[in-house]
Amino acid sequence: MAAALSIFDRNRFYLKNVAVVEQLADIDTIVMDKTGTITTGTSHNIKLEAKLSDEQKQLVYSVCTNSTHPLSRMICQYLGNMEPLAVSGYNEVGGKGIHAFIKEYLVRVGSSKFVLDCVEQAPSNTKVHIAIDDKYLGFFLFRINTVRD
């Protein structure tokens, strides 16, 4: 077991103790999260590919501030500290997006399938699309930082 720990250490794969080596032998599934839930990112890695008015930004902020998803949190950070508006009919669909009513507006934020009812062809970066009252406005483009050498 000590030899195994030594090999892991040389490859910068640090384990708490030798019992973890034995537990590794039982692993049959590895989960990768391309959306950035387990990677790190900052608002500096977001680009807004939309022309949003201040009111539209506040609508998006108000929807995203209700979510605990890391991309929603990053959108709120990117948009800055705004006064959230009252939200009704809030519905967050895991892995897809959010739709909610604010004032008389229907706001959708999420995947292309959720917002546009179409699937993007192999997107190279993570995108969060925006539509207000079924009018597509654009998307947030995320360049997620991952841990590298």
DSSP file (Angstrom, degrees, kcal/mol; ACC not computed):
  #  RESIDUE AA STRUCTURE BP1 BP2  ACC     N-H-->O    O-->H-N    N-H-->O    O-->H-N    TCO  KAPPA ALPHA  PHI   PSI    X-CA   Y-CA   Z-CA
    1    1 A M     >        0   0    0      0, 0.0     4,-2.4     0, 0.0     5,-0.2   0.000 360.0 360.0 360.0 -38.0    0.0    0.0    0.0
    2    2 A A  H  >  +     0   0    0      1,-0.2     4,-2.1     2,-0.2     5,-0.1   0.887 360.0  52.1 -63.0 -37.7    2.9    2.4    0.8
    3    3 A A  H  > S+     0   0    0      2,-0.2     4,-2.1     1,-0.2    -1,-0.2   0.900 108.6  50.8 -64.4 -40.4    4.3    1.8   -2.7
    4    4 A A  H  > S+     0   0    0      1,-0.2     4,-2.4     2,-0.2    -2,-0.2   0.920 109.8  49.8 -63.1 -43.9    0.9    2.6   -4.2
    5    5 A L  H  X S+     0   0    0     -4,-2.4     4,-2.7     1,-0.2    -1,-0.2   0.891 109.2  53.0 -61.0 -39.3    0.7    5.9   -2.2
    6    6 A S  H  X S+     0   0    0     -4,-2.1     4,-2.2     2,-0.2    -1,-0.2   0.905 108.9  48.5 -63.2 -42.8    4.2    6.7   -3.4
    7    7 A I  H  X S+     0   0    0     -4,-2.1     4,-1.1     2,-0.2    -2,-0.2   0.923 112.7  48.2 -63.9 -44.5    3.2    6.3   -7.1
    8    8 A F  H ><>S+     0   0    0     -4,-2.4     5,-2.6     1,-0.2     3,-0.6   0.928 109.9  52.8 -60.6 -45.0    0.1    8.4   -6.6
    9    9 A D  H ><5S+     0   0    0     -4,-2.7     3,-1.9     1,-0.3    -2,-0.2   0.903 104.7  54.5 -58.5 -43.6    2.2   11.1   -4.8
   10   10 A R  H 3<5S+     0   0    0     -4,-2.2    -1,-0.3     1,-0.3    -2,-0.2   0.790 110.9  47.0 -61.8 -26.6    4.7   11.3   -7.7
   11   11 A N  T <<5S-     0   0    0     -4,-1.1    -1,-0.3    -3,-0.6    -2,-0.2   0.165 119.5-111.0-100.3  16.6    1.7   11.9  -10.0
   12   12 A R  T < 5S+     0   0    0     -3,-1.9     2,-0.6     1,-0.2    -3,-0.2   0.851  77.1 132.2  55.9  40.2    0.2   14.6   -7.7
   13   13 A F      < -     0   0    0     -5,-2.6     2,-0.4    -8,-0.1    -1,-0.2  -0.880  41.9-164.0-118.1  93.6   -2.7   12.4   -6.8
   14   14 A Y        -     0   0    0     -2,-0.6     2,-0.3    -5,-0.1     3,-0.0  -0.650   7.1-167.4 -92.8 133.4   -2.8   12.7   -3.0
   15   15 A L        -     0   0    0     -2,-0.4     3,-0.1   -10,-0.1    -2,-0.0  -0.874  26.0-129.4-118.0 150.4   -4.7   10.3   -0.8
   16   16 A K  S    S-     0   0    0     -2,-0.3     2,-0.3     1,-0.2    -1,-0.1   0.903  80.4 -29.3 -65.3 -43.8   -5.6   10.6    2.8
   17   17 A N  S >> S-     0   0    0     -3,-0.0     3,-1.1     1,-0.0     4,-0.6  -0.941  71.1 -81.8-162.8 178.9   -4.3    7.2    3.9
   18   18 A V  H 3> S+     0   0    0     -2,-0.3     4,-1.2     1,-0.3     3,-0.5   0.752 117.0  69.2 -67.9 -23.9   -3.8    3.6    2.6
   19   19 A A  H 3> S+     0   0    0      1,-0.2     4,-1.7     2,-0.2    -1,-0.3   0.831  92.7  59.7 -62.5 -30.4   -7.4    2.7    3.3
   20   20 A V  H <> S+     0   0    0     -3,-1.1     4,-2.1     1,-0.2    -1,-0.2   0.862  97.4  59.3 -66.1 -35.1   -8.4    5.0    0.4
   21   21 A V  H  X S+     0   0    0     -4,-0.6     4,-1.0    -3,-0.5    -1,-0.2   0.922 106.4  47.6 -58.7 -43.8   -6.2    2.8   -2.0
   22   22 A E  H  < S+     0   0    0     -4,-1.2     4,-0.5     1,-0.2     3,-0.4   0.876 109.9  52.6 -65.3 -37.3   -8.4   -0.2   -1.1
   23   23 A Q  H >< S+     0   0    0     -4,-1.7     3,-1.3     1,-0.2     4,-0.3   0.844 100.2  62.9 -67.7 -32.4  -11.6    1.9   -1.6
   24   24 A L  H >< S+     0   0    0     -4,-2.1     3,-1.4     1,-0.3    -1,-0.2   0.839  93.2  63.7 -60.2 -32.5  -10.3    2.9   -5.1
   25   25 A A  T 3< S+     0   0    0     -4,-1.0    -1,-0.3    -3,-0.4    -2,-0.2   0.762  99.7  53.8 -63.9 -24.0  -10.4   -0.7   -6.2
   26   26 A D  T <  S+     0   0    0     -3,-1.3    -1,-0.3    -4,-0.5     2,-0.2   0.505  80.0 115.3 -89.3  -4.7  -14.2   -0.8   -5.6
   27   27 A I    <   +     0   0    0     -3,-1.4     3,-0.1    -4,-0.3    -3,-0.0  -0.483  27.0 161.9 -70.3 129.6  -14.9    2.2   -7.9
   28   28 A D        +     0   0    0     -2,-0.2     2,-0.4     1,-0.2    -1,-0.2   0.385  61.2  47.1-124.4  -1.4  -17.0    1.3  -10.9
   29   29 A T        -     0   0    0      2,-0.0     2,-0.4     0, 0.0    -1,-0.2  -0.997  54.7-168.4-144.5 136.4  -18.2    4.7  -12.0
   30   30 A I        -     0   0    0     -2,-0.4     2,-0.5    -3,-0.1    -3,-0.0  -0.994  14.8-151.8-121.9 131.2  -16.6    8.2  -12.5
   31   31 A V        -     0   0    0     -2,-0.4     2,-0.4     2,-0.0    -2,-0.0  -0.898   8.0-166.9-107.1 126.7  -18.8   11.2  -12.9
   32   32 A M        -     0   0    0     -2,-0.5     2,-0.7     2,-0.0    -2,-0.0  -0.921   7.9-153.4-110.7 137.6  -17.6   14.2  -14.9
   33   33 A D    >   +     0   0    0     -2,-0.4     3,-1.0     1,-0.1     5,-0.3  -0.873  13.8 179.6-116.7  99.8  -19.5   17.5  -14.7
   34   34 A K  T 3  S+     0   0    0     -2,-0.7    -1,-0.1     1,-0.2   110,-0.1   0.633  73.8  71.7 -74.1 -13.7  -19.0   19.6  -17.8
   35   35 A T  T 3  S-     0   0    0      1,-0.0    -1,-0.2    90,-0.0    -2,-0.0   0.626 111.1-109.4 -80.8 -11.2  -21.3   22.4  -16.6
   36   36 A G  S <  S+     0   0    0     -3,-1.0    -2,-0.1   108,-0.1   109,-0.1   0.577  76.3 132.6  99.3   8.5  -18.8   23.6  -14.0
   37   37 A T  S    S+     0   0    0      1,-0.2    -3,-0.1     3,-0.1     0, 0.0   0.874  87.1  27.5 -62.5 -36.4  -20.6   22.5  -10.8
   38   38 A I  S    S+     0   0    0     -5,-0.3    -1,-0.2     2,-0.1     2,-0.2   0.440 113.9  74.9-107.8   0.4  -17.4   20.9   -9.5
   39   39 A T  S    S-     0   0    0     -6,-0.2     2,-0.3   107,-0.1   107,-0.2  -0.530  83.1-111.1 -98.3 174.7  -14.9   23.1  -11.3
   40   40 A T  B     +A  145   0A   0    105,-1.0   105,-1.1    -2,-0.2     2,-0.3  -0.808  38.4 160.9-110.2 150.9  -14.1   26.6  -10.4
   41   41 A G        -     0   0    0     -2,-0.3     2,-0.3   103,-0.2   103,-0.1  -0.983  19.7-150.2-157.8 161.5  -14.9   29.8  -12.2
   42   42 A T    >   -     0   0    0     -2,-0.3     3,-2.1     1,-0.0    32,-0.1  -0.836  39.4 -99.7-130.3 169.8  -15.2   33.5  -11.7
   43   43 A S  G >  S+     0   0    0     -2,-0.3     3,-1.3     1,-0.3    -1,-0.0   0.712 117.3  71.5 -64.1 -17.8  -17.2   36.2  -13.3
   44   44 A H  G 3  S+     0   0    0      1,-0.3    -1,-0.3     3,-0.0    -3,-0.0   0.633  91.8  59.1 -71.2 -12.2  -14.1   37.1  -15.3
   45   45 A N  G <  S+     0   0    0     -3,-2.1    98,-2.8     2,-0.0     2,-0.4   0.139  90.0  91.8-101.2  18.0  -14.7   33.9  -17.3
   46   46 A I  E <   -B  142   0B   0     -3,-1.3     2,-0.4    96,-0.2    96,-0.2  -0.921  51.6-171.2-115.4 138.2  -18.2   35.0  -18.5
   47   47 A K  E     -B  141   0B   0     94,-2.3    94,-3.2    -2,-0.4     2,-0.8  -0.997  18.4-139.9-126.6 128.2  -19.0   36.8  -21.6
   48   48 A L  E     -B  140   0B   0     -2,-0.4     2,-0.8    92,-0.2    92,-0.2  -0.784  13.1-170.4 -88.9 113.1  -22.5   38.1  -22.3
   49   49 A E  E     +B  139   0B   0     90,-3.2    90,-1.1    -2,-0.8     2,-0.3  -0.528  59.5  76.8-100.7  62.8  -23.4   37.5  -25.9
   50   50 A A  E    S-B  138   0B   0     -2,-0.8     2,-0.9    88,-0.2    88,-0.2  -0.965  77.3-123.7-164.2 150.2  -26.6   39.6  -25.8
   51   51 A K        +     0   0    0     86,-0.5     2,-0.4    -2,-0.3    -2,-0.1  -0.860  42.5 177.0-100.9  98.1  -27.7   43.2  -25.8
   52   52 A L        -     0   0    0     -2,-0.9    -2,-0.1    -4,-0.1     2,-0.1  -0.855  24.9-133.2-106.6 136.9  -29.7   43.4  -22.6
   53   53 A S     >  -     0   0    0     -2,-0.4     4,-2.4     1,-0.1     5,-0.2  -0.317  35.2-102.2 -72.2 167.8  -31.3   46.6  -21.2
   54   54 A D  H  > S+     0   0    0      1,-0.2     4,-2.0     2,-0.2     5,-0.1   0.884 125.3  52.3 -59.8 -38.0  -30.8   47.4  -17.5
   55   55 A E  H  > S+     0   0    0      2,-0.2     4,-1.9     1,-0.2    -1,-0.2   0.912 109.2  48.6 -65.1 -41.8  -34.4   46.2  -16.9
   56   56 A Q  H  > S+     0   0    0      2,-0.2     4,-2.4     1,-0.2    -2,-0.2   0.887 109.6  52.5 -65.5 -39.0  -33.7   42.9  -18.7
   57   57 A K  H  X S+     0   0    0     -4,-2.4     4,-2.8     1,-0.2    -1,-0.2   0.905 109.1  50.4 -61.3 -40.9  -30.5   42.4  -16.7
   58   58 A Q  H  X S+     0   0    0     -4,-2.0     4,-2.4     2,-0.2    27,-0.4   0.863 108.9  51.8 -66.8 -35.4  -32.5   42.9  -13.5
   59   59 A L  H  X S+     0   0    0     -4,-1.9     4,-1.8     2,-0.2    -2,-0.2   0.937 112.7  44.6 -64.1 -46.9  -35.1   40.3  -14.7
   60   60 A V  H  X S+     0   0    0     -4,-2.4     4,-2.8     1,-0.2     5,-0.2   0.925 113.6  50.8 -63.5 -44.7  -32.3   37.7  -15.3
   61   61 A Y  H  X S+     0   0    0     -4,-2.8     4,-2.4     1,-0.2    -1,-0.2   0.916 108.3  52.6 -58.0 -44.2  -30.6   38.6  -12.0
   62   62 A S  H  < S+     0   0    0     -4,-2.4     4,-0.4     1,-0.2    -1,-0.2   0.855 112.5  44.5 -64.0 -36.2  -33.9   38.2  -10.2
   63   63 A V  H >< S+     0   0    0     -4,-1.8     3,-1.1     1,-0.2     4,-0.3   0.937 116.0  46.1 -71.2 -47.4  -34.5   34.7  -11.6
   64   64 A C  H >< S+     0   0    0     -4,-2.8     3,-1.5     1,-0.2    -2,-0.2   0.788 100.4  66.9 -69.2 -27.9  -30.9   33.6  -11.1
   65   65 A T  T 3< S+     0   0    0     -4,-2.4    -1,-0.2     1,-0.3    -2,-0.2   0.722  96.3  57.5 -67.8 -18.8  -30.7   34.8   -7.5
   66   66 A N  T <  S+     0   0    0     -3,-1.1    -1,-0.3    -4,-0.4     2,-0.2   0.598  95.5  83.1 -83.0 -12.0  -33.3   32.2   -6.5
   67   67 A S    <   -     0   0    0     -3,-1.5    31,-0.0    -4,-0.3    -3,-0.0  -0.633  60.0-158.8 -96.5 150.3  -31.1   29.4   -7.8
   68   68 A T        +     0   0    0     -2,-0.2    -1,-0.1     4,-0.1    -3,-0.1   0.380  55.2 122.8-102.0   1.5  -28.3   27.6   -6.0
   69   69 A H     >  -     0   0    0      1,-0.1     4,-2.2    -5,-0.1     3,-0.3  -0.402  69.8-126.2 -64.3 137.7  -26.7   26.3   -9.2
   70   70 A P  H  > S+     0   0    0      0, 0.0     4,-2.1     0, 0.0     5,-0.1   0.839 109.0  52.9 -56.4 -36.3  -23.1   27.5   -9.6
   71   71 A L  H  > S+     0   0    0      2,-0.2     4,-2.1     1,-0.2     5,-0.1   0.893 108.8  49.8 -68.7 -37.2  -23.7   29.0  -13.1
   72   72 A S  H  > S+     0   0    0     -3,-0.3     4,-2.3     2,-0.2    -1,-0.2   0.908 110.0  51.1 -63.2 -41.3  -26.7   31.0  -11.7
   73   73 A R  H  X S+     0   0    0     -4,-2.2     4,-2.2     1,-0.2    -2,-0.2   0.895 110.1  49.8 -62.5 -39.7  -24.5   32.2   -8.9
   74   74 A M  H  X S+     0   0    0     -4,-2.1     4,-2.5     2,-0.2    -1,-0.2   0.869 108.6  52.4 -68.1 -36.3  -21.8   33.2  -11.4
   75   75 A I  H  X S+     0   0    0     -4,-2.1     4,-2.7     2,-0.2    -2,-0.2   0.931 109.7  48.8 -63.6 -44.9  -24.4   35.1  -13.5
   76   76 A C  H  X S+     0   0    0     -4,-2.3     4,-1.2     1,-0.2    -2,-0.2   0.913 112.0  48.9 -60.5 -42.7  -25.5   37.0  -10.5
   77   77 A Q  H  < S+     0   0    0     -4,-2.2     3,-0.3     1,-0.2    -1,-0.2   0.911 112.0  49.5 -62.8 -42.3  -21.9   37.9   -9.6
   78   78 A Y  H  < S+     0   0    0     -4,-2.5    -2,-0.2     1,-0.2    -1,-0.2   0.910 110.7  48.9 -63.0 -44.2  -21.3   39.0  -13.2
   79   79 A L  H  < S-     0   0    0     -4,-2.7    -1,-0.2     1,-0.2    -2,-0.2   0.689 109.7-134.1 -72.4 -18.1  -24.4   41.2  -13.3
   80   80 A G     <  -     0   0    0     -4,-1.2     2,-1.1    -3,-0.3    -1,-0.2  -0.270  43.2 -32.5  92.2 179.5  -23.4   42.8  -10.0
   81   81 A N  S    S+     0   0    0     -4,-0.1     2,-0.3    -3,-0.1    -4,-0.1  -0.639  73.9 166.0 -81.0 102.0  -25.4   43.6   -6.9
   82   82 A M        -     0   0    0     -2,-1.1    -2,-0.1    -6,-0.1    -3,-0.0  -0.751  45.2-101.7-113.5 161.7  -28.9   44.4   -8.1
   83   83 A E        -     0   0    0     -2,-0.3   -21,-0.1     1,-0.0     2,-0.1  -0.749  43.2-130.8 -80.0 114.0  -32.2   44.7   -6.3
   84   84 A P        -     0   0    0      0, 0.0     2,-0.2     0, 0.0   -25,-0.1  -0.428  17.9-135.9 -69.0 142.0  -34.0   41.5   -7.0
   85   85 A L        -     0   0    0    -27,-0.4     2,-0.2    -2,-0.1     0, 0.0  -0.535  33.9 -83.0 -90.6 161.1  -37.6   41.8   -8.1
   86   86 A A        -     0   0    0     -2,-0.2    17,-0.5     1,-0.0     2,-0.4  -0.469  48.5-156.7 -66.8 130.7  -40.5   39.7   -6.8
   87   87 A V  E     -C  102   0B   0     -2,-0.2     2,-0.3    15,-0.1    15,-0.2  -0.889  13.0-179.5-112.8 138.9  -40.7   36.4   -8.7
   88   88 A S  E     +C  101   0B   0     13,-3.1    13,-3.3    -2,-0.4     3,-0.1  -0.934  64.2  25.7-132.1 160.3  -43.7   34.2   -9.0
   89   89 A G  E    S-     0   0B   0     -2,-0.3     2,-0.2    11,-0.2    -1,-0.1   0.801  78.1-180.0  60.5  29.8  -44.3   30.8  -10.7
   90   90 A Y  E     +     0   0B   0     10,-0.1     2,-0.4    -3,-0.1    10,-0.2  -0.436   6.0 173.1 -66.6 129.1  -40.6   30.0  -10.2
   91   91 A N  E     -C   99   0B   0      8,-2.2     8,-2.2    -2,-0.2     2,-0.6  -0.926  13.5-168.9-142.7 116.0  -39.7   26.6  -11.6
   92   92 A E  E     -C   98   0B   0     -2,-0.4     2,-0.7     6,-0.2     6,-0.2  -0.920   7.1-160.3-106.0 122.8  -36.2   25.2  -11.8
   93   93 A V  E >>  -C   97   0B   0      4,-3.2     3,-2.5    -2,-0.6     4,-2.0  -0.905  29.0-115.0-105.6 112.3  -35.7   22.0  -13.8
   94   94 A G  T 34 S+     0   0    0     -2,-0.7     4,-0.0     1,-0.3    -1,-0.0  -0.139  95.1   4.1 -50.9 130.3  -32.5   20.3  -12.9
   95   95 A G  T 34 S+     0   0    0      1,-0.1    -1,-0.3    15,-0.0    15,-0.0   0.462 129.8  61.3  75.4   1.3  -30.0   20.1  -15.7
   96   96 A K  T <4 S-     0   0    0     -3,-2.5    15,-3.2     1,-0.3     2,-0.3   0.711  97.4-100.2-123.5 -56.9  -32.2   22.2  -17.9
   97   97 A G  E  <  -CD  93 110B   0     -4,-2.0    -4,-3.2    13,-0.3     2,-0.4  -0.995  29.4 -73.4 160.2-164.9  -33.0   25.7  -16.6
   98   98 A I  E     -CD  92 109B   0     11,-3.2    11,-2.6    -2,-0.3     2,-0.4  -0.966  25.8-174.9-130.3 140.9  -35.3   28.1  -14.9
   99   99 A H  E     +CD  91 108B   0     -8,-2.2    -8,-2.2    -2,-0.4     2,-0.3  -0.997  18.8 152.5-134.5 144.0  -38.5   29.8  -15.9
  100  100 A A  E     - D   0 107B   0      7,-2.0     7,-3.1    -2,-0.4     2,-0.5  -0.980  39.1-113.6-159.1 161.3  -40.4   32.3  -13.8
  101  101 A F  E     +CD  88 106B   0    -13,-3.3   -13,-3.1    -2,-0.3     2,-0.4  -0.895  25.4 179.9-105.4 134.4  -42.7   35.3  -14.0
  102  102 A I  E >   -CD  87 105B   0      3,-2.3     3,-2.7    -2,-0.5     2,-0.2  -0.984  68.8 -40.5-133.6 121.7  -41.6   38.7  -12.9
  103  103 A K  T 3  S-     0   0    0    -17,-0.5   -15,-0.1    -2,-0.4    -2,-0.0  -0.458 125.8 -29.6  54.9-125.1  -44.1   41.5  -13.2
  104  104 A E  T 3  S+     0   0    0     -2,-0.2     2,-0.3    -3,-0.1    -1,-0.3   0.318 118.1 105.1 -99.7   8.5  -45.8   40.6  -16.5
  105  105 A Y  E <   -D  102   0B   0     -3,-2.7    -3,-2.3    27,-0.0     2,-0.6  -0.685  59.8-147.2 -95.8 141.2  -42.7   39.0  -18.0
  106  106 A L  E     -D  101   0B   0     -2,-0.3    27,-3.3    -5,-0.2     2,-0.5  -0.939  23.1-165.3 -99.9 119.3  -41.9   35.3  -18.6
  107  107 A V  E     -DE 100 132B   0     -7,-3.1    -7,-2.0    -2,-0.6     2,-0.4  -0.918   8.4-173.0-112.2 128.5  -38.2   34.8  -18.1
  108  108 A R  E     +DE  99 131B   0     23,-3.1    23,-2.3    -2,-0.5     2,-0.4  -0.979   6.2 174.1-120.4 133.4  -36.4   31.6  -19.2
  109  109 A V  E     +DE  98 130B   0    -11,-2.6   -11,-3.2    -2,-0.4     2,-0.3  -0.991  37.5  60.4-137.5 125.8  -32.8   31.0  -18.4
  110  110 A G  E    S-DE  97 129B   0     19,-2.0    19,-3.4    -2,-0.4   -13,-0.3  -0.993  77.4  -0.9 161.5-151.9  -31.0   27.7  -19.2
  111  111 A S     >  -     0   0    0    -15,-3.2     4,-2.7    -2,-0.3     5,-0.4  -0.154  64.8-108.6 -69.2 164.5  -29.9   25.2  -21.9
  112  112 A S  H  >>S+     0   0    0      1,-0.2     4,-2.6     2,-0.2     6,-1.1   0.885 121.0  52.1 -62.1 -38.4  -30.7   25.7  -25.6
  113  113 A K  H  >5S+     0   0    0      4,-0.3     4,-0.8     3,-0.2    -1,-0.2   0.907 113.7  43.5 -63.8 -41.7  -33.2   22.8  -25.4
  114  114 A F  H  45S+     0   0    0    -18,-0.3    -2,-0.2     2,-0.1    -1,-0.2   0.903 126.1  29.8 -71.4 -43.0  -35.0   24.4  -22.5
  115  115 A V  H  <5S+     0   0    0     -4,-2.7    -3,-0.2   -19,-0.2    -2,-0.2   0.876 137.3  21.1 -87.7 -40.8  -35.0   28.0  -23.8
  116  116 A L  H  <5S-     0   0    0     -4,-2.6    -3,-0.2    -5,-0.4    -2,-0.1   0.535  93.7-124.9-107.5  -9.4  -35.1   27.5  -27.5
  117  117 A D  S  <<S+     0   0    0     -4,-0.8     2,-0.3    -5,-0.8    -4,-0.3   0.864  79.8  97.5  59.4  39.2  -36.5   24.0  -27.8
  118  118 A C  S    S-     0   0    0     -6,-1.1     2,-0.5     0, 0.0    -2,-0.3  -0.974  71.3-122.8-146.8 159.9  -33.5   23.0  -29.9
  119  119 A V        -     0   0    0     -2,-0.3     2,-0.1    -7,-0.1    -8,-0.0  -0.896  23.7-126.8-109.2 130.8  -30.3   21.2  -29.2
  120  120 A E        -     0   0    0     -2,-0.5     2,-0.9     1,-0.1    -7,-0.0  -0.444  27.9-112.0 -70.5 146.4  -26.9   22.8  -30.0
  121  121 A Q  S    S-     0   0    0      1,-0.2    -1,-0.1    -2,-0.1     0, 0.0  -0.732  80.1 -42.3 -81.5 107.2  -24.5   20.8  -32.1
  122  122 A A  S    S-     0   0    0     -2,-0.9    -1,-0.2     1,-0.1     2,-0.0   0.866  74.3-144.8  38.7  69.4  -21.6   19.9  -29.8
  123  123 A P        -     0   0    0      0, 0.0    -1,-0.1     0, 0.0     3,-0.0  -0.354   5.7-150.1 -62.3 139.7  -21.1   23.2  -28.1
  124  124 A S  S    S+     0   0    0      1,-0.0     2,-0.3     2,-0.0    -2,-0.1   0.729  78.6  28.3 -84.8 -22.3  -17.5   24.0  -27.3
  125  125 A N  S    S-     0   0    0     18,-0.1     2,-0.3   -90,-0.0    18,-0.1  -0.908  94.6 -91.3-132.8 161.5  -18.2   26.0  -24.2
  126  126 A T  E     - F   0 142B   0     16,-0.9    16,-3.0    -2,-0.3     2,-0.4  -0.565  45.5-171.0 -73.4 133.3  -21.0   26.1  -21.6
  127  127 A K  E     - F   0 141B   0     -2,-0.3     2,-0.5    14,-0.2    14,-0.2  -0.974  19.1-159.5-128.0 142.4  -23.8   28.5  -22.5
  128  128 A V  E     - F   0 140B   0     12,-2.2    12,-2.7    -2,-0.4   -17,-0.2  -0.975  23.8-148.8-118.8 113.7  -26.8   29.7  -20.5
  129  129 A H  E     -EF 110 139B   0    -19,-3.4   -19,-2.0    -2,-0.5     2,-0.4  -0.436   5.6-149.8 -86.2 155.9  -29.4   31.0  -22.9
  130  130 A I  E     +EF 109 138B   0      8,-2.6     7,-2.8   -21,-0.2     8,-1.0  -0.986  18.2 168.4-130.6 132.6  -31.9   33.8  -22.1
  131  131 A A  E     -EF 108 136B   0    -23,-2.3   -23,-3.1    -2,-0.4     2,-0.5  -0.992  12.2-166.0-140.2 138.8  -35.4   34.5  -23.4
  132  132 A I  E >  S-EF 107 135B   0      3,-2.0     3,-1.5    -2,-0.3   -25,-0.2  -0.993  81.4  -8.4-125.0 126.2  -38.0   37.0  -22.1
  133  133 A D  T 3  S-     0   0    0    -27,-3.3    -1,-0.2    -2,-0.5   -26,-0.1   0.904 129.6 -58.7  52.1  45.6  -41.6   36.6  -23.2
  134  134 A D  T 3  S+     0   0    0    -28,-0.4     2,-0.6     1,-0.2    -1,-0.3   0.627 109.6 126.2  60.8  16.8  -40.5   33.9  -25.7
  135  135 A K  E <   - F   0 132B   0     -3,-1.5    -3,-2.0     2,-0.0     2,-0.2  -0.927  61.1-131.6-103.6 117.5  -38.1   36.3  -27.4
  136  136 A Y  E     + F   0 131B   0     -2,-0.6    -5,-0.2    -5,-0.2     3,-0.1  -0.492  28.7 175.5 -70.2 130.5  -34.6   34.9  -27.6
  137  137 A L  E     -     0   0B   0     -7,-2.8   -86,-0.5     1,-0.4     2,-0.3   0.608  44.9 -94.8-113.0 -16.8  -32.1   37.5  -26.4
  138  138 A G  E     -BF  50 130B   0     -8,-1.0    -8,-2.6   -88,-0.2    -1,-0.4  -0.960  41.4 -87.5 135.5-155.7  -28.7   35.7  -26.4
  139  139 A F  E     -BF  49 129B   0    -90,-1.1   -90,-3.2    -2,-0.3     2,-0.5  -0.979  18.4-112.5-154.0 161.8  -26.6   33.8  -23.9
  140  140 A F  E     -BF  48 128B   0    -12,-2.7   -12,-2.2    -2,-0.3     2,-0.5  -0.884  32.8-149.3 -94.1 131.7  -23.9   33.9  -21.3
  141  141 A L  E     -BF  47 127B   0    -94,-3.2   -94,-2.3    -2,-0.5     2,-0.5  -0.915  10.6-157.7-106.2 127.0  -20.7   32.1  -22.5
  142  142 A F  E     -BF  46 126B   0    -16,-3.0   -16,-0.9    -2,-0.5     2,-0.7  -0.900  15.0-168.3-110.5 127.8  -18.7   30.4  -19.7
  143  143 A R        -     0   0    0    -98,-2.8     2,-0.3    -2,-0.5   -18,-0.1  -0.897  26.1-153.1-108.6  97.6  -15.0   29.6  -20.0
  144  144 A I        -     0   0    0     -2,-0.7     2,-0.4  -110,-0.1  -103,-0.2  -0.535   6.5-133.1 -80.3 131.4  -14.6   27.4  -16.9
  145  145 A N  B     -A   40   0A   0   -105,-1.1  -105,-1.0    -2,-0.3     2,-0.3  -0.665  25.6-170.9 -78.2 134.7  -11.2   27.1  -15.2
  146  146 A T        -     0   0    0     -2,-0.4     2,-0.5  -107,-0.2  -107,-0.1  -0.876  34.2 -92.3-121.2 160.8  -10.2   23.6  -14.5
  147  147 A V        +     0   0    0     -2,-0.3     2,-0.3     2,-0.1  -108,-0.0  -0.596  57.8 162.0 -75.3 123.1   -7.3   22.4  -12.4
  148  148 A R              0   0    0     -2,-0.5    -3,-0.0     0, 0.0     0, 0.0  -0.879 360.0 360.0-135.6 166.5   -4.3   21.9  -14.7
  149  149 A D              0   0    0     -2,-0.3    -2,-0.1     0, 0.0     0, 0.0   0.486 360.0 360.0 -64.3 360.0   -0.5   21.5  -14.4
